[in-house]
């Protein structure tokens, strides 16, 4: 089948891409938009390395057809910061050293940003429940939970975030 155009708001900017029906959102992000912060992990929507936000909700870009993002806002790790100012979740991950190899970090950061946009005061159990959607092979979960708690405190103190 022939390619067709889709239009998305990618990290705040309207972009048009020509896609085949079977094209995945991950391929558009990495190959067409050249944004490589979104990682290719399991390619089966299990590990969370490819997590992006579609209209503010977490989505596995490896299992989301690109045409499903037509007309929607897509946020990648590159679009979370505002200029040189990191998003509060990014800042908290940096401060708490909530990464080891860093491969899973973009997915966890976007997942945490979505959680805090939905609930700015999650308890540890809710944070842990949300984090089960992603896998850290380096076992950095405790630091990741602490970073999400820190980001929640930053947001409550008035540090603006915008997933």
C-alpha positions in Angstrom: 0.0 0.0 0.0 1.2 3.5 -0.8 2.6 5.9 1.8 0.5 8.7 3.1 1.1 11.8 5.2 0.5 12.2 8.9 0.8 15.3 10.9 1.9 15.3 14.6 3.0 17.9 17.1 6.4 16.5 17.9 8.0 18.1 20.9 5.9 21.2 20.4 6.5 21.6 16.7 4.1 20.5 14.0 5.7 18.0 11.7 4.5 16.0 8.7 5.8 12.6 7.8 5.1 10.3 4.9 4.5 6.8 6.3 3.4 3.4 5.1 0.5 1.8 7.0 2.8 -0.6 8.8 5.3 2.1 10.0 5.7 2.2 13.8 5.9 5.5 15.7 9.4 4.5 16.9 10.7 4.4 13.3 9.3 7.9 12.6 10.8 9.3 15.8 14.3 7.7 15.3 14.7 7.5 11.6 12.6 10.3 10.1 12.8 12.9 12.9 16.3 11.8 13.9 15.5 11.9 17.6 17.5 9.0 19.1 16.7 9.5 22.8 13.8 7.1 22.3 15.5 3.7 22.5 14.9 0.4 20.7 14.7 -2.2 23.4 12.7 -5.4 23.2 10.6 -4.2 20.1 7.6 -6.0 21.7 6.2 -3.3 24.1 7.6 -5.1 27.2 10.7 -3.2 28.3 9.6 0.5 28.2 12.8 1.8 26.6 10.7 3.3 23.7 8.2 5.0 26.0 7.0 8.4 24.6 4.0 10.5 25.6 1.1 10.6 23.1 -1.3 13.4 24.2 0.4 13.2 27.6 -0.1 9.4 28.1 2.7 6.9 28.0 2.9 4.8 24.9 5.3 2.1 23.6 6.5 3.7 20.4 7.7 0.3 19.1 4.1 -1.1 19.2 2.2 2.1 18.1 1.5 2.5 14.5 2.5 5.9 13.3 -0.8 6.7 11.8 -2.4 6.4 15.2 -0.4 9.5 16.2 -1.9 11.6 13.4 -3.2 14.8 14.8 -1.7 14.1 18.3 1.0 15.6 20.4 4.0 13.3 20.8 6.7 14.1 23.4 10.0 12.4 23.4 12.8 12.8 26.0 14.3 15.5 23.8 11.0 17.5 24.1 10.6 17.4 27.9 13.2 20.1 28.7 12.5 23.7 28.0 15.6 25.0 26.2 18.6 24.4 28.6 16.3 24.0 31.6 15.6 20.4 32.4 12.1 19.2 33.3 11.8 18.6 37.1 11.7 14.9 36.5 14.9 15.1 34.4 16.6 17.2 37.1 15.5 14.8 39.8 16.9 11.8 37.9 20.2 13.7 37.5 20.3 14.7 41.2 19.4 11.3 42.5 21.7 9.5 40.0 18.7 7.4 39.0 20.4 5.7 36.2 23.3 3.3 35.7 23.9 2.5 32.1 21.2 5.1 31.1 19.6 3.0 28.4 16.2 2.8 30.1 16.3 6.3 31.6 14.4 8.2 28.8 11.5 5.8 29.1 11.4 6.0 32.9 11.6 9.8 32.8 8.6 10.1 30.5 6.7 7.5 32.5 7.3 9.5 35.7 6.4 12.8 34.0 3.0 11.2 32.9 2.4 9.9 36.4 3.1 13.2 38.1 0.9 15.0 35.6 -1.9 12.7 36.5 -1.2 12.6 40.3 1.3 15.1 41.7 1.3 13.4 45.1 1.8 9.6 44.5 2.8 7.4 47.3 5.6 4.9 46.9 3.2 2.1 46.1 1.7 4.0 43.2 5.1 5.0 41.9 6.2 1.4 42.1 3.0 0.3 40.3 3.6 2.8 37.4 7.3 1.8 37.2 6.4 -1.8 36.5 5.7 -0.8 32.9 9.4 -0.4 32.3 12.5 -2.6 32.9 15.8 -1.5 34.3 18.3 -4.3 33.7 20.9 -2.6 36.0 18.5 -2.8 39.0 18.4 0.9 39.7 14.8 0.9 40.9 15.3 2.3 44.4 17.0 5.4 43.0 14.4 5.7 40.3 11.6 5.7 42.9 13.5 8.3 45.0 13.9 10.4 41.9 10.1 10.3 41.2 9.5 11.3 44.8 12.0 14.2 44.5 10.4 15.3 41.2 7.0 15.3 42.9 8.3 17.5 45.6 9.9 19.9 43.0 6.6 20.2 41.2 4.7 20.8 44.4 7.2 23.5 45.2 6.3 25.3 42.0 8.9 23.9 39.6 6.8 23.7 36.4 6.7 20.6 34.4 4.9 20.0 31.1 4.6 16.5 29.7 
